Amino acid sequence: MKTKKNWLIALILVLIISMLSACGSSDKTGGKESKDTLSAIKKRGKLVVGVKYDTNLFGYKDPSSGKVEGFDIDIAKALAKKIFGDEKKLELKEVTSKTRVQMLKNGDIDAIIATMTITPERKKEVNFSDVYFKAGQSLLVKKGSKIKGIDDIKKGTKVLAVKGSTSVQNIKDKAPEAQVLEFENYAEAFTALKAGKGDALTTDNSILYGMADQDPSYTLVGEPFTDEPYGIALNKGDDKFTKYVNDFIKEIQDSGEYDKIKSKWIKEQ
């Protein structure tokens, strides 16, 4: 009987030691096993990046060719080239302002390069790289509109914006009496503007330049009324990969590659 009791005690001790060892192998971010993102990317053989498909000049999928192009796409290609020496070792996945953070958390993508503004609230959910593009929120209207800037957004003015973007709260703060209509993506919002469902569309001027480029009968008005610094979003707490991406941004800026990419896509009005 005593032998059986001793055996049970020994078994319990083994189980306790095993549990403590398992806990010790986890990191301090909720018990998840720590992982080296860069090593995982290299082992997979490709970098997976979340980008926009509806944002002309930054990330836009041509409906006829199916090709996705833009400023953010070229930044993603440059990052893949740094990792692998080959920009083609890159997989692009479509994200929207609403879906991108959850896709990153789910492990569907390694990084978000999608006109994402760095904000204190977002920093609670993701790591951000250093700023890789400076934008500012503005207004897009049909040429000849009476709206010439943010001061003309009065009570009854219908302003179109995209769900999950910082633009929604910004316009509510700057023009609290305006009626803000939210859409799933920029393509839907611009289509609604052209259909006369709103008086103005608001988002970052960088994105609005792309819309005006698509349809010259629309134009940006007034000065930007916010600062919108874009960052590459990475998993929260992933400081090692964040440093790697920051080093990458500095490298392409110092080498002149960044300026070449920017001048290729961004033609300010």
N, C-alpha and C positions, 0 to 999 in steps of 0.2 A: 504493500500500500504506500509505504514511504517512498519506494523507488518510483512508483507511478506519479506521486506528488512532485518529486524532484524533477522528473521528466517534463511535467507540465510547466513547472517554473522555468526550466531551461528553454522550453519552446516559447514561452511568453517573452523571455529576455531576448531571444533571437528575433522575434517579431518586432519588439521595441527598437532594437538596434537597426533593423532593416528600415523601419519607418523614419528613424532619425537620419540615417544615411540618405534616404530619398529626399528628405527636407533639405539636407545640406547641399544636395546637388542642384537645388533650384536657386534662382536669383531672388532679388528682393522686390520684384515687381509682380506680386500676386501669385507666386509659386510657379510661374512658368519657367521652363528650362531656358537658360540663357543661350543665345545663338549668335554666331558671327554672320551677319547679313551678307557681307561681301563674299565670304567663303561659300555661303549657300548659293549666291548668285552664280559664282564661278563654277560650282559643282553642277548646277542646272544647265549652264552653258548659254544663258541669255538673261538679259535684264528686262524686267516687266514693269512698264511705267503706265500710270493712269494719265490720260490726256483728254482734252475736249475734242469732240468731232464736229461741233457746231459754231466754232469761234474763228471766223475768217482772220487770216494773218497769224494766228497763234496755234490753233489746232482745228483743222477743217477737213472733213472727208468729202472729196469730190464725188457727187452722186453718179457721175458718168463713168469715171475711171476707178472709183473705189479707193483711190490713193489718199492718204492722210498727210497733210503738209502744214507747215507753219513755223513760227518762231520757237514755240515750246517743243515741237517735234525735233527741230534741229538741235536744241539743247539736249534733249534725250539721246539723240544719236551721238552727240559729242561725249556724253557720259558713258555710253556703251563702248565707244572707241577707247576711252581712258581705261575702262575695266578690261576689255578683251583685245584692244588693238584692232577692232572691227566693228564699225557702226551698225552693221547688219545683224549683229547678235542682240537684237532688241525686239521685244514684243510690245505693241501698243494696245491698251485696253481703254475703251471709252468710259469716261466718268462724267458726271454732272456736278454742279455745286452741291447738290443734295446727296449724291451717293459716294463721293470720292473718299471721305474720311472712313466710312464704314468698310469700304473695299480695302483700304490700307490696313485697317485693324483685322479684317478677316484673313489677311495674307494673300488676297487676290492679286495684289500689286506690291512692288518693292518701294515705289516712290510715286508722289503726285507732282507732275509738272503741268499745271493746268490753271494758269492765271489766278493763283490762290493767294489772297492777301494775308499777310502776317498780322494777326490780332492777338491780344492777350487771352481772349476766350478760346481761340483755336489752339493756342500754345498749351492749354490744359489737356488737349487731346492728342496732339502730335508734336514732334520735333520739327523745327523749321531750320533750313539752311540760312546762310546770309542772303541778303536781298540780291536777286538776280535781274530784277526789272522794276523800275519805278513808274507807277501809273497814278492817275487821279480820276475820281468820278466826275462825269460830265453828263450832258444831255444831247440826245439826237432827235432832230425834228425834221419835218418836211421843209424844204426850202420855201421861204415866204411866210413861215409861221410867225405869229406875233410873239412867240416865246424866244427871248434873246439870251436868257440866262436863268439861274436859279431863283432870282428875285421875281421872275414872272410866273412862277409856279404858285398859283393862288387856289382858293377854295373852288372846288368843282373841276379843277384841272386833273385829267386822267394821266397818270404816269405809269408806264409799264416797266416791270423789273422781273428778275429771275429768282425763284425760290432757293433759299439756302445761301444766297450771296450777301455780302456786306452792304450792297447797294440798297436793299430793301429798308433796313433800319436807318441808313444814312439819309435817304430821301424823306423818311418819316420825321427824322430829327430836324432836317433843314427846311422842310415844307410840310408842317404837321396838318395843314388843312387840305392837302392834295388827296385825291383818291388813288391809292396804289393797287394796281392789278398785277398779280404774280403768275408767272408761267414756268413751265418745267425746264425750259432751256432757251437759249438766245435765238435760235431759229424760230421758235414759236412766238417769242416776244416781238421779233422784227416783223414777222408775218402779220401779227395783230396790229402793229403800228401802220403798216402799209394798207391794211384793210380798214383803217380809220377807227380802230377800237380804242385808241388812246391819242393823247396830244403830244407826248414825248416818251422816249425810252431812255432809261438811265442805267448806266453801269460804268466800268472803267473806260477812260478815253481810248485806251489801247484796243479794246474790243469794239468800240464804236467806230474807230477808224476803219476796221474791217467791214463793217456794215455799210459805211459810206462808200467804201471802195466797190462793194457789190452793186450798190444802187446810188449813183451820183445825184439823184433828186433829193437825197437826204443829207443833212449836214450837222456837224457839231456846233453848238452855240455856247457862248459864255466861257468863263475860265473854269478849270477844274475846282471843285469845292471840297475835295478831300485829298488826302495822301493815301495811295494804295500800293505799298511795297510788296512785290511778289516774292515768295520763297518756295523752295522745293520742300514738300512735306514728307517726313519720314516717320517711322514708328516711334511712339513716345518712349523716351529713355534710351533710344538707340544712338548714343553719343559717339560711338566709334565710327559708324557709317556716316553720321552727320558731319563729323570732322573730315572724312574722306570727300564728301560732296562739297564742303566748303573749300577744301584745297583745290578741287576740280574747278570750281567757279573762279577762284583767283588765277588759276593757270590759264584758263581761256581768256580772261580779261587781260592778263599781262602779255599774252602771246598775240593779241589782236584778233583772235578767232571770234570772240564775243562780238566785237564791233562789226565784223563781216556778216555775222548772222543777223544782227539787229538791222543793219542797213539794207539787207536783202528783203526784209519783211515790213519794217515799220517806216511808213512814209507819212510823217505828221502833216496835218493840214495847215 
